[in-house]
């Protein structure tokens, strides 16, 4: 297996109200983005990382190459996550077509606590499917409402996480088809499923939170302290 990772860090982060891109906010002495980059830097199966960033953040992100040797390219993102993701995958197209990359992991930069063990479990699940993604079961107290009235009690619901792992040629073709036909997915798995690919879901991690709001950042600092995620 020869894998590459695409880290998506192109969001505006308006809900954080931090005055700068939330991926540069620090948690226990390391930025959110540095923590996500470190995950794949330590993953032996991953040979390179493509970082998708806002145009105004590209210079800052380029400087990270000196600390993270696997960070091969920094590319500008699109107006929505789907197109940012596609920009990162397109940057790998030559390697995918040439057979140098057979697996692609797509990860949200604002999930800085995904573990090495989770990545290994995702990669282990890939031979049996086009894609393998992590998720957490949604509580049984979830309901469906119509006009503020309960209309149903859904079962077997999962909340999806990243990283999401896919067969590279399948992923590239799915995104190319989506671009031609105007389909915009909610996440990587939705694009592959739309294109007809089967995606396996495995148990994710409670600590693998997505940092979007100030409350999320406070929780992230608690998780970092509990896990011992420090700079030393």
Phi, psi and omega in degrees: 000130174237114189243153172231152179244139172249119177255123182263118182225036188260007183285161179281327179069034184297326183290340179285329179054045185259352181083358175205169180301130184298339180292344179263000176290144184265143174232113181053044173087358178228144181288159177305314182295317180300324179294320178291321176296321182297327179302311183279336174298329182265002180267112187297328182287341182271121183264336180205159180231134172251127180253127178258121187227164171294150182304321183284351179257357187300316181298318178297319180290324178301325181295340180286346180300331182289335181262340182231088186302333180285347178288097187271328184214145171240122183236155180284140180274180180257194184280341176225165184302318182306313182285332173294315177301316180297322178299319178293319179292321177300327179296339179261358189304318181298317179291324179293312181298327180276357180081009180280338177235124179246352182220138178232131173254132178244127187224141173280126181302333184275017169245080189277359185246013173300137187264163175299322179297320178298316179301316180297320179293323178294315179296324180293331181276348186292322182302340182266002184201170175288325180217159177220125185227153179264153177200168176238140179295136178280142184303147181295346180279359178293139180229162171258135179237153172225120182054041176074006178251141178296127180240355180181162179237093184292151178237161175057041176267142178232144172262121187281150176235182168231162007288152174244137190242137185217154168297128191298313183295322178297314183296315180297315180293321178299316180290322177297318178296318179299320179295320180292325187257001175079018178277137177237119183270161177278331174207181184297316182300323182295329178290315180295317178297318177302324181277359176103008181271146177274136182235124179273137177251129175241165180296128178273208183230134180298329180280351183277063185276158175259123184271111184235323186239168175302326177296321177297320180296319178297318178294322180298322179292325176293318179296317181299318180294320181291324182275348182075028180279089181237178184278344183270000000 
